[in-house]
Every structure is written in structure tokens, then in C-alpha cells.
Amino acid sequence: MPKYVFIYHAPPMPADAPPPDPDDVQNMMDAWYGWADSVGDALIDLGTPLGGGIHVEPDGVSLSTKEVAGYTILTADSMDAAVALAQAHPHLTMPGGCSIEVHEAMPLPGE
């Protein structure tokens, strides 16, 4: 079964923003874990939040310009099925215009 990688995008938290309310954080995590439970055995890696990205090029490094907030790896029967799982993800309900990219993990040549 094909593997898919979800890349979560979210706007950066302003440096002067107050810390999030612990109850709000718990409610969001409950929603994420509820989504993970609904995916069941197709979930390979729930992932983790990401931050402080560095963009590496042949001639140097710079801060990442993409607001990559995290990732998830799962299996699905098709891209359409993976997209349907993404459309039901609570990340899309977070404030600030959050989004999810869905990529198929392609086999390495020669495998």
C-alpha cells in the first residue's frame, strides 16, 4: 500500500504572543489523537512539531522561508484516500490559515 507524507503548514507564532492556554492546547491534542485513532493501523508515524528550519543549498544555508509545522506518515489506498484523511484533520481548524500538503512517498529506483 502506498505511503503518504502530510506536511503541516502554520503561520509562525509571533515572538511577543502570550503562551497558549493549556486547556486549548489539550483540546487540540485531543482532536489530533482522535484523528490518529480514526486512521487506525494506516498511521505509520504521527510525527512531531517542527521548528527552526534551515534551508541548505550547495552554496550556503539560510533560514527556511516555509512555515513547516510538522509531519505525519501514513498509508492509504490512493492519493484521493490520503487527501480525504487530510481533509478530516483537525490541523485545518487551527487559526491563522493552516494547511496540509499531501505527498506520495515514491519507491527508490532499483527497489
C-alpha positions as CSV (number, residue, x, y, z in Angstrom):
1,M,0.0,0.0,0.0
2,P,1.4,3.4,-0.9
3,K,2.8,5.7,1.9
4,Y,1.9,9.3,2.1
5,V,3.6,12.2,4.0
6,F,1.5,15.0,5.3
7,I,3.4,18.3,5.7
8,Y,1.6,20.7,8.1
9,H,1.9,24.4,7.5
10,A,1.0,27.0,10.0
11,P,1.9,30.7,10.5
12,P,4.7,31.3,12.9
13,M,3.9,32.3,16.4
14,P,4.8,36.0,17.0
15,A,7.6,36.3,19.5
16,D,5.5,38.6,21.7
17,A,2.4,36.3,21.6
18,P,1.3,35.1,25.0
19,P,1.7,31.4,25.6
20,P,-1.3,29.4,24.5
21,D,-3.9,28.4,27.1
22,P,-3.2,24.9,28.5
23,D,-6.8,23.9,28.0
24,D,-6.8,25.0,24.4
25,V,-3.6,23.0,23.8
26,Q,-5.1,19.9,25.5
27,N,-8.3,20.2,23.4
28,M,-6.2,20.5,20.2
29,M,-4.1,17.5,21.1
30,D,-7.2,15.5,22.0
31,A,-8.5,16.3,18.5
32,W,-5.2,15.2,16.9
33,Y,-5.2,11.9,18.9
34,G,-8.8,11.4,18.0
35,W,-7.9,11.8,14.3
36,A,-5.0,9.4,14.7
37,D,-7.3,6.8,16.3
38,S,-9.7,7.2,13.3
39,V,-6.8,6.4,10.9
40,G,-6.0,3.3,12.8
41,D,-3.3,0.9,11.6
42,A,-2.7,3.0,8.5
43,L,-0.9,5.5,10.7
44,I,2.9,4.8,10.5
45,D,4.2,7.9,12.3
46,L,2.0,10.6,13.9
47,G,5.0,12.9,13.6
48,T,6.1,15.8,15.8
49,P,6.0,19.5,15.7
50,L,8.9,21.1,13.7
51,G,10.6,24.4,14.1
52,G,13.7,26.4,13.3
53,G,14.2,25.1,9.8
54,I,17.4,25.7,7.9
55,H,17.4,25.8,4.1
56,V,20.5,24.1,2.8
57,E,21.8,24.8,-0.8
58,P,25.1,24.0,-2.4
59,D,26.4,27.5,-1.8
60,G,25.2,28.0,1.8
61,V,22.4,28.0,4.3
62,S,19.6,30.3,5.3
63,L,16.5,30.3,7.5
64,S,13.7,28.3,6.0
65,T,11.0,30.6,4.4
66,K,8.3,27.9,4.7
67,E,6.2,27.7,7.9
68,V,6.5,23.9,8.2
69,A,4.9,23.0,11.5
70,G,5.1,19.2,11.4
71,Y,4.6,16.0,9.5
72,T,2.7,12.6,9.6
73,I,3.4,9.4,7.6
74,L,0.6,7.0,6.8
75,T,-0.6,4.5,4.3
76,A,-3.7,4.9,2.1
77,D,-5.1,3.1,-1.0
78,S,-4.7,6.1,-3.2
79,M,-3.9,9.9,-3.3
80,D,-7.7,10.5,-3.1
81,A,-7.9,8.4,0.0
82,A,-5.0,10.3,1.6
83,V,-6.5,13.6,0.7
84,A,-9.7,12.6,2.3
85,L,-7.8,11.8,5.5
86,A,-6.1,15.2,5.3
87,Q,-9.4,17.0,4.8
88,A,-10.7,15.5,8.1
89,H,-7.6,16.5,10.0
90,P,-8.0,19.0,12.9
91,H,-4.9,20.9,11.8
92,L,-7.2,22.6,9.2
93,T,-9.3,24.1,12.0
94,M,-6.4,25.8,13.7
95,P,-6.4,29.6,13.5
96,G,-4.2,31.5,11.1
97,G,-4.8,29.7,7.8
98,C,-3.2,26.3,8.5
99,S,-2.9,23.9,5.6
100,I,-1.6,20.4,4.8
101,E,0.4,19.2,1.8
102,V,0.0,15.6,0.9
103,H,2.9,13.8,-0.9
104,E,3.2,10.2,-2.0
105,A,6.4,8.6,-0.9
106,M,7.7,7.1,-4.1
107,P,9.9,4.0,-4.1
108,L,13.6,4.5,-4.7
109,P,14.8,3.5,-8.1
110,G,16.1,-0.1,-8.1
111,E,14.0,-1.2,-5.1
